Amino acid sequence: MKELLTRVTHDLGFVCEYLKEAKEMATAVERLALLEIYWRAKSVLQDADSLLKAVEADAKGAVKPNA
C-alpha cells in the first residue's frame, strides 16, 4: 500500500505541475476551467499524502487503536 500511495502522490504532483503550466499558456476561458481542475487535483494530492502519512505512522506503530 505504501509503495502505491507513494507513486500516486508522485504522479499527482506531476499532474498539478502540468496543469499549472497549462494554465499559464491558456486563454482566459481555458484558465477558468484549468483552475478548477487544478484545485481538485491538488485536493486529491493532499488527501493521498495524508493517507500515506497515516499508513507510515501505522507501520511504525505510532497509531494506536482505541481500547
N, C-alpha and C positions, 0 to 999 in steps of 0.2 A: 504494500500500500504506500509506504513512504517513497519508494522509488517512482511510482506512478504519479503521486502528488507533486514530487519534485519536478518531474517532466512537465506536468500540467502548468505549474506556476512559471516555469521557464518559458514555455510556449506562449502562455497568456501575456507574459512580459513582452515578448516579441510582437504579439498582436497589438498590444497597446502602443508600442513604439511605432509600428507601421500605420496604425490609424492616426496617430499624431502627425506623422509625416504627410499622410494623405490629406489631412485637414489643412495643412499649410499650403498645399497646392490646389485646393478645391475652390470652387466658386462659392458665393455666399449661401446659396441654397444647399449645395452639397455639404458645406461646413456644418449647417444645422443638423443634417442627418448624421454626419460623421461624429459630431459631438455627442449625440445621444448614444450611438453605438459604442463610442469610446468610453463613456461613463459606465455603461452596462458591462463592458469587458473589464474595466478597472474594478468594478464591484465584485465580479466573479473572481478576479485575481485576488482581491483581498480576502474573500471567503475561502478560497482554496489555500491561501497562505495561512490563514487562521487554523484551518483544519490540519494542515501539515505540521504546524507548531504543536497542536494538541496531540497528534499522533506521536511526534517526537517526545513530548513530555510524558505521554503514557508509556512509551518504550523505556524511558529512563526510570519509570516508577514514580514520577512526580505527581501523577493523577491518582488520587485515592478515592475509591467508591464510598458513598455514604453508607454508614452501617446502620 
